[in-house]
Structures are given as structure tokens and as C-alpha cells.
């Protein structure tokens, strides 16, 4: 993992909870993680992020490991909330 000083995500991946319960990994692989975000507008709002610093997520959209992780997380969210919105920026 490529960590940067004072990065909330790096701290989270190292098991540090800087912001209390909000800093809880809900699911992770060696390369990706899903966790709640600060300032979520609705219950269940989560972020899926790589465990390395990137300026853009575009390269991950064609990555099979990322796609599999996202599909698994979508299934978990569907079981919990039944209806939900999923989006990504390109």
C-alpha cells in the first residue's frame, strides 16, 4: 500500500479510527475497501476505494478485481436496503 502522511484512508486501512465508528471498514480485499464516509446524506452511504493513492478511478473501471468487489458490495447493500442507488464518476 502506498501511504501518504495524514491521509484518513491510509489510517483507516491501518486499523486506526480517527473519526470513531464512522472509520469502520465494512468490507475489504488486499486492494480495495468499502466504508462509510463523513457527511453522508443518507443511511447506507458508503465509499468503495482502492488501497493506493490515485488521482482518478478510471483505470479501475476495466479491472476485473474491482468489478468483482463492487458486485459483491452491491449484493450486500441490496440485502440490507433493498432499493439503493449506485453510481460512479467517469
Beta strands, then each sheet from edge to edge (+ up, - down):
strand 1: 25-28
strand 2: 32-36
strand 3: 46-50
sheet 1: 1+ 2- 3+
end
